[in-house]
Amino acid sequence: MKKILILGINGFIGNQLTKKILTDTDWEVYGMDLYSNKLEHSLNNPRLHFTAGNITTNKEWITQHIKECDVILPLVAIATPATYVTDPLHVFELDFEANLPIVRQCVEFKKRLVFPSTSEVYGMSPDKEFDEETSPLMQGPICKERWIYSSLKQLMDRVIYAYGNHGDLKFTLFRPFNWIGPTQDDIHNIPPGGVRVVTQFISNIFYDKDLQLVDGGQQKRCFTFIDDGMDAMIKIIENKNDCADGKIFNIGNPNNNASIKEIADKILEIAKNNPKYKEKAEKIKIIDTPSQTYYGNGYQDISLRVPSIKRANDILGWEPTTTVDEALKKTVEYYLK
């Protein structure tokens, strides 16, 4: 029986992974987060041991549980583009500085680390399909503060890889590509600058606001349903024959490559087909908004971000199965119910 430590357990990936582990395995989960509202599906399970706390202050608890657990998943991070621009130093302090001591304790106590990289590390890579080993990782100029998240995540990837390549650290890095699904964000408490695009659009429909397309919404992303992501995560944690040790995996769905405008159209159409929200949705417009107006001068974007998932398929035996239409329907219906 594995003991899994999840820091940031109430987040999107954390709570969904907890649910998947407790449903499909006999593993025990130890978790910490500020809140537990997204864990209602699992809190009564005797194999979940939840503690309310903060990774920057509850350091003794973290050290104790790194020692006691088999696999460590530090999932605490700020992952909203608006914050990269408005508060880049906070992103650096939490996503990098607060996580680095956890990585080092995994080295010290010889624990297996499963760490969330991001599709953002590829930055403005010119490759039509991003490969974990061969694609260049390219960011924009310093004045475009949007790239601080990408840069610090890339640096953490390199630090972890170095600990593994020149020391005893067993690790796996996984790179989510636009995971969407239930419990992703709170659509009723949207911070200034908004949240991730799908939940932002759903929140706008709920509160009778027009959908804003940043720079026309021509940017394309490969949207991956959370259930497919969780299937990959279980395979990574299970790590049969140590197959995932020292590896980096893109976890995305290249078949779900769609523009933000297409996503807005699809979400609005789903809402129109919902009897409760039909009247609301028919009044909502889709409008273009310059990125400087929406995010500020420090924002920059790329038009395409498509993962190669050959490595995940060859090594883990994983491939996504949920279409973008199915993923959006399940996500929208979850929030509008």
C-alpha positions in Angstrom: 0.0 0.0 0.0 1.5 3.3 -1.1 1.3 6.5 1.0 0.8 9.5 -1.2 1.5 13.1 0.1 -0.4 15.8 -1.9 0.4 19.4 -1.0 -2.3 21.7 -2.5 -4.8 18.8 -2.2 -7.8 21.1 -2.5 -6.8 22.4 -5.9 -8.1 21.2 -9.3 -5.5 18.5 -9.8 -5.2 17.7 -6.1 -8.8 17.0 -5.3 -9.5 15.1 -8.5 -6.4 13.0 -8.0 -7.5 12.2 -4.4 -10.9 11.1 -5.6 -9.3 8.9 -8.3 -6.8 7.3 -5.9 -9.5 6.5 -3.2 -11.8 5.1 -5.9 -9.4 3.0 -7.9 -6.6 2.0 -5.6 -5.9 0.9 -2.0 -3.4 3.8 -1.4 -3.6 6.2 1.5 -3.6 9.9 0.9 -2.1 12.6 3.2 -2.9 16.1 2.1 -2.5 19.7 3.1 -4.3 22.8 1.9 -5.8 26.0 3.2 -9.3 24.8 2.5 -11.2 21.5 1.9 -14.3 22.6 0.1 -13.5 20.7 -3.1 -12.8 17.5 -1.1 -16.3 16.8 -0.1 -16.3 13.7 -2.2 -13.5 12.2 -0.1 -13.4 13.7 3.3 -15.3 10.8 4.9 -13.0 8.2 3.5 -10.7 6.7 6.2 -7.8 6.6 3.8 -7.7 10.4 3.4 -5.8 12.2 6.1 -6.4 16.0 5.6 -4.7 18.8 7.4 -5.6 22.5 7.0 -2.3 24.4 6.6 0.0 26.5 4.5 3.2 25.1 2.9 5.1 28.3 3.8 4.4 28.0 7.6 3.6 24.4 8.4 7.1 23.2 7.6 7.4 20.7 10.4 4.3 18.9 9.3 5.6 18.8 5.8 9.0 17.4 6.8 7.4 14.7 9.0 5.0 13.6 6.1 7.7 13.6 3.5 9.6 11.2 5.7 6.6 8.9 6.2 5.2 8.9 2.6 6.3 7.1 -0.5 5.4 9.5 -3.3 5.4 13.3 -2.9 3.3 15.6 -5.1 3.8 19.3 -4.4 0.9 20.8 -6.3 0.8 24.3 -4.7 1.1 26.9 -7.4 -0.4 30.1 -8.9 -1.4 29.2 -12.5 -3.5 32.1 -13.8 -2.0 34.3 -16.5 -3.5 37.5 -15.0 -1.4 37.0 -11.8 1.8 36.5 -13.8 1.4 40.1 -15.0 -0.1 41.8 -11.9 1.9 40.1 -9.2 4.9 38.3 -10.7 7.0 38.3 -7.4 4.2 36.4 -5.6 4.2 33.8 -8.4 8.0 33.4 -8.0 7.8 33.2 -4.2 5.1 30.6 -4.1 5.7 28.5 -7.2 9.5 28.4 -7.0 10.9 29.5 -3.6 8.3 27.7 -1.5 8.5 24.5 -3.5 12.3 24.3 -3.7 12.8 23.2 0.0 10.2 20.4 -0.6 12.2 19.2 -3.6 15.4 19.2 -1.5 13.8 17.2 1.3 12.8 14.6 -1.3 16.5 14.4 -2.1 17.5 14.2 1.5 15.0 11.5 2.6 15.3 9.6 -0.7 11.6 10.0 -1.6 10.0 9.8 -5.0 8.9 13.1 -6.4 6.1 13.6 -8.9 6.2 17.3 -9.8 3.9 19.4 -12.0 5.8 21.1 -14.8 3.6 22.9 -17.3 3.0 23.3 -21.1 4.0 26.9 -20.5 7.7 25.9 -20.3 7.7 25.6 -24.1 6.9 29.3 -24.3 7.3 30.6 -27.8 8.8 27.4 -29.2 8.5 27.4 -33.0 7.8 23.6 -33.1 4.5 22.6 -34.5 4.4 19.8 -31.9 6.2 20.0 -28.6 8.5 17.1 -27.7 9.7 16.7 -24.1 13.4 16.0 -25.2 13.9 17.9 -28.4 11.7 21.1 -28.5 13.5 24.3 -27.5 12.1 26.2 -24.5 11.8 29.9 -25.5 10.4 32.8 -23.6 9.7 36.4 -24.6 11.5 39.6 -23.4 11.9 40.5 -19.7 9.3 43.3 -20.0 6.7 40.8 -20.8 6.2 39.6 -17.2 3.7 37.0 -18.3 6.7 34.7 -18.9 7.9 34.6 -15.2 5.7 31.5 -14.6 7.1 29.7 -17.6 10.7 30.6 -16.7 10.5 29.6 -13.1 8.8 26.3 -13.9 11.5 25.6 -16.5 14.2 26.4 -13.9 12.5 24.0 -11.4 12.4 21.3 -14.1 16.2 21.8 -14.6 16.9 21.7 -10.9 14.9 18.5 -10.4 16.5 16.9 -13.4 19.9 17.8 -12.1 19.2 16.2 -8.7 18.1 13.1 -10.5 20.9 13.0 -13.0 23.7 13.8 -10.5 22.2 12.4 -7.3 19.7 9.9 -5.9 16.4 11.7 -6.6 13.7 9.5 -8.2 11.4 11.9 -10.0 8.8 12.3 -12.8 7.8 15.6 -14.3 4.4 15.9 -15.9 3.2 18.7 -18.2 -0.5 19.3 -18.3 -1.9 20.9 -21.5 -5.0 22.9 -20.7 -6.7 20.5 -18.4 -10.4 21.3 -17.9 -13.3 19.8 -15.9 -15.4 20.0 -12.8 -13.9 21.8 -9.7 -11.3 23.6 -11.8 -12.1 27.1 -10.5 -14.7 28.8 -8.3 -16.9 30.6 -10.8 -18.6 32.6 -8.0 -15.4 34.2 -6.6 -13.5 35.4 -9.7 -10.4 37.4 -8.8 -9.4 40.6 -10.6 -8.1 39.6 -14.1 -10.2 36.5 -14.1 -9.4 32.8 -14.0 -8.7 30.2 -16.6 -10.6 30.6 -19.8 -13.2 27.9 -19.7 -14.4 28.6 -16.2 -14.2 32.4 -16.9 -16.6 31.9 -19.8 -19.0 29.8 -17.6 -18.9 32.4 -14.9 -19.8 35.1 -17.3 -22.8 33.2 -18.5 -23.9 32.6 -14.9 -23.7 36.3 -14.1 -25.0 37.7 -17.5 -21.7 39.1 -18.7 -20.5 39.1 -22.3 -17.7 36.7 -23.2 -14.4 38.5 -23.9 -12.1 37.1 -26.5 -8.5 38.4 -25.9 -7.1 39.6 -29.2 -10.0 37.9 -31.1 -9.6 34.5 -29.5 -7.6 33.1 -32.5 -5.0 31.4 -30.1 -5.4 27.6 -30.2 -4.9 25.2 -27.3 -5.3 21.5 -26.8 -8.0 21.0 -24.2 -7.7 17.9 -22.1 -10.4 16.5 -19.9 -9.4 16.0 -16.2 -10.5 12.4 -16.2 -7.9 11.6 -19.0 -5.3 13.5 -17.0 -6.1 11.5 -13.9 -5.6 8.2 -15.8 -2.1 9.4 -16.7 -1.4 10.5 -13.1 -2.3 7.0 -11.7 0.0 5.4 -14.2 2.8 7.8 -13.3 2.4 7.2 -9.5 2.0 3.5 -10.0 5.3 3.5 -11.9 5.3 -0.2 -13.0 8.9 -1.5 -13.3 10.2 2.1 -12.6 9.1 3.1 -16.1 8.4 6.7 -15.2 11.6 7.4 -13.2 13.6 10.3 -14.6 11.1 11.0 -17.3 9.1 14.0 -18.5 5.6 13.5 -19.9 3.4 15.8 -21.9 -0.2 15.0 -20.7 -2.5 16.6 -23.3 -4.9 15.8 -26.1 -3.6 16.9 -29.5 -6.9 15.9 -31.1 -8.7 18.6 -29.1 -6.8 21.5 -30.7 -9.3 24.4 -30.8 -9.2 28.2 -30.8 -10.5 30.2 -27.9 -13.2 31.6 -30.1 -14.3 28.1 -31.0 -14.4 27.3 -27.2 -16.5 30.4 -26.5 -19.0 29.4 -29.3 -19.3 25.8 -28.0 -19.8 26.9 -24.4 -22.4 29.4 -25.3 -24.2 26.8 -27.4 -24.2 24.3 -24.5 -25.7 26.9 -22.2 -28.4 27.7 -24.8 -29.4 24.1 -24.8 -29.8 24.1 -21.0 -33.5 25.0 -20.3 -32.5 26.9 -17.1 -29.9 29.1 -18.8 -31.3 29.3 -22.4 -32.7 32.8 -21.9 -29.5 34.1 -20.2 -27.3 32.6 -22.9 -29.2 34.1 -25.8 -28.6 37.6 -24.5 -24.9 37.2 -24.1 -22.5 38.5 -26.8 -19.0 37.4 -27.7 -16.8 40.5 -28.0 -13.1 41.2 -28.9 -10.8 42.7 -26.3 -7.2 43.8 -26.8 -4.8 41.8 -24.6 -3.3 45.1 -23.2 -6.8 46.1 -22.0 -7.5 42.7 -20.5 -4.2 41.7 -19.0 -2.0 44.8 -19.2 1.3 45.6 -21.0 3.2 42.7 -19.5 1.2 40.1 -21.4 2.3 38.2 -24.5 0.8 35.1 -26.1 1.5 32.4 -28.7 -0.9 31.1 -31.3 -0.4 27.3 -31.0 0.6 24.8 -28.3 0.3 21.2 -29.4 1.9 18.3 -27.4 3.5 15.2 -28.7 2.1 12.4 -26.4 4.1 9.6 -28.0 6.3 9.2 -24.9 3.3 8.9 -22.6 1.8 6.4 -25.0 4.9 4.3 -25.5 6.1 4.3 -21.8 2.8 4.6 -19.8 0.4 3.0 -22.3 -1.7 6.2 -22.0 -3.8 8.1 -24.4 -6.7 10.5 -23.9 -10.2 9.5 -25.1 -12.5 12.5 -24.3 -13.3 14.8 -27.2 -13.4 18.5 -26.7 -17.1 18.6 -27.1 -17.6 15.9 -24.4 -15.2 17.6 -22.1 -16.9 21.0 -22.4 -20.4 19.5 -22.0 -19.4 17.7 -18.8 -17.6 20.8 -17.5 -20.4 23.3 -18.3 -23.2 21.1 -17.0 -21.3 20.6 -13.7 -21.1 24.3 -13.1 -24.5 25.3 -14.3 -26.4 22.6 -12.4 
